[in-house]
Amino acid sequence: MYICIQVSIQKKIREAEEAARKSKFTKAVIRVRFPDNHTLEVNFHPSETMQSLVDFLKRVLSQPDLPFYLYTTPPKKIIKDVSQDFFSASFIPGAIVYFSYDLPKGDDVVAANSGPFLHEDVMSLKGLEVIAEQPDPVQSAPEPATVIRPPVTQDPKPAEKKSVKPKWLKM
């Protein structure tokens, strides 16, 4: 009887710790990287499912009728379970997900993978943060997306050197 009570208490403690970890994060930052090196950043609630990411991508893709899949690396792991939430998929606080079309080998694959992946409207927002009005605060919806440019390098300032002798050095 003593063992059963102790196991039950430990289980409740673990559940409370996991609930505390879940409540600490309020958003999941998902970056979708396309084969043309463009990155689309979207904010979701951690309890939303992968299906919400797939639905969002279907709205912003230039060819939404073509089948596609998402994967993470390393190692390459294709996301098959779209009913999984971002927290249980370990995508909290953020993750990089790669996009690829799921087409049989042939000329269509080359044409699909070489063209633009996102709508022109989305590409015109490159580098800008989109702020959209949310119609209903009760309904969970992904936050606006941002297309990220490759980082711009800046020249670092040279550090000034002081010629001060230490206090312990006596000359």
C-alpha positions in Angstrom: 0.0 0.0 0.0 2.9 2.3 0.8 4.4 1.8 -2.6 1.2 2.6 -4.5 0.7 5.9 -2.6 4.3 6.9 -3.3 4.0 6.1 -7.0 0.8 8.1 -7.2 2.4 11.1 -5.5 5.4 11.0 -7.8 3.1 10.8 -10.8 1.2 13.9 -9.7 4.4 15.8 -9.1 5.6 14.9 -12.6 2.3 16.0 -14.1 2.4 19.3 -12.1 6.0 19.9 -13.3 5.0 19.3 -16.9 2.0 21.6 -16.6 4.3 24.3 -15.3 6.7 23.8 -18.2 3.8 24.0 -20.7 2.4 27.2 -19.1 5.8 28.9 -19.3 5.7 29.1 -23.1 3.0 31.2 -24.8 4.0 30.7 -28.4 5.8 28.4 -30.8 7.9 30.1 -33.4 8.0 27.8 -36.5 10.3 28.7 -39.3 9.6 26.9 -42.6 12.6 26.8 -44.9 12.0 26.3 -48.6 14.4 24.8 -51.2 15.1 28.3 -52.6 16.5 29.4 -49.2 13.5 31.6 -48.3 12.3 31.2 -44.7 8.7 31.8 -43.6 8.3 32.4 -39.8 4.9 31.8 -38.2 3.9 32.0 -34.5 1.4 29.5 -33.2 0.1 28.6 -29.8 1.9 25.6 -28.3 -1.3 23.6 -28.0 -2.1 23.9 -31.7 -1.5 20.9 -34.0 0.7 20.4 -37.0 -2.4 20.4 -39.1 -2.7 24.2 -38.4 0.8 24.6 -39.9 -0.2 22.5 -43.0 -3.4 24.5 -43.4 -1.5 27.8 -43.2 1.0 26.7 -45.7 -1.7 25.7 -48.2 -3.0 29.3 -48.0 0.4 30.9 -48.7 1.9 28.5 -51.3 2.0 29.5 -54.9 1.0 25.9 -55.9 -1.2 24.7 -53.1 -2.7 21.8 -55.2 0.7 20.0 -55.4 1.3 17.4 -52.6 4.1 18.4 -50.2 5.6 17.2 -47.0 7.5 18.8 -44.1 10.5 17.4 -42.3 13.1 18.2 -39.7 16.8 17.5 -39.7 19.2 16.0 -38.5 18.5 13.1 -39.1 15.8 13.7 -41.7 12.5 12.9 -40.1 9.3 13.4 -42.1 6.4 14.8 -40.1 3.6 12.3 -40.7 1.4 12.8 -37.6 -0.3 16.1 -38.2 -2.6 15.6 -35.1 0.4 16.1 -32.8 0.6 19.4 -31.0 3.7 21.6 -31.1 4.6 20.9 -27.4 4.6 17.1 -27.8 6.5 17.4 -31.0 9.3 19.3 -29.1 8.8 22.4 -31.3 8.7 24.7 -28.3 9.9 27.5 -28.1 10.7 27.2 -31.8 11.8 24.9 -34.6 13.0 24.9 -38.2 10.9 22.8 -40.5 11.9 22.1 -44.1 9.4 22.0 -47.0 9.5 19.8 -50.1 7.1 18.8 -52.8 6.1 15.1 -52.8 6.1 14.4 -56.5 7.2 11.3 -58.5 10.4 11.6 -60.3 10.2 13.5 -63.7 10.1 16.9 -65.3 7.3 18.1 -63.0 9.6 17.8 -60.0 12.3 20.0 -61.5 9.7 22.6 -62.6 8.0 22.6 -59.2 11.2 22.8 -57.1 12.7 25.6 -59.2 9.8 28.0 -59.2 8.7 30.4 -56.5 7.1 28.5 -53.5 5.2 31.4 -52.0 2.5 33.7 -53.4 3.7 37.0 -54.8 1.7 38.8 -52.1 3.7 37.0 -49.4 7.0 37.5 -51.2 6.3 41.3 -51.5 6.3 41.4 -47.7 9.9 40.1 -47.5 11.6 41.4 -44.4 8.5 43.1 -43.1 6.5 42.0 -40.1 2.8 41.5 -41.0 0.3 42.6 -38.4 -3.3 41.4 -39.1 -6.4 41.9 -37.1 -7.7 38.8 -35.4 -11.5 38.6 -35.9 -12.3 36.5 -32.8 -9.9 36.3 -29.8 -11.5 33.0 -28.7 -10.6 31.2 -31.9 -7.0 30.1 -32.0 -5.2 31.2 -35.2 -1.6 31.4 -36.2 0.0 34.8 -35.8 1.0 36.6 -39.0 4.0 35.3 -40.9 7.3 37.0 -41.7 9.6 36.2 -44.6 13.2 36.4 -43.3 16.0 37.6 -45.5 19.5 36.3 -45.0 21.4 38.3 -42.4 23.3 41.4 -43.4 26.8 41.5 -42.0 28.1 44.8 -40.4 31.6 45.9 -39.8 32.5 45.5 -36.1 34.0 48.5 -34.4 37.7 48.0 -33.4 38.1 47.6 -29.6 40.1 50.3 -27.9 43.1 49.0 -25.9 44.0 50.7 -22.6 47.6 50.9 -21.6 47.0 50.8 -17.9 49.4 48.9 -15.7 47.9 46.7 -13.0 48.0 47.8 -9.4 50.1 44.9 -8.3 52.9 45.7 -10.8 55.6 47.9 -9.2 58.4 49.4 -11.2 
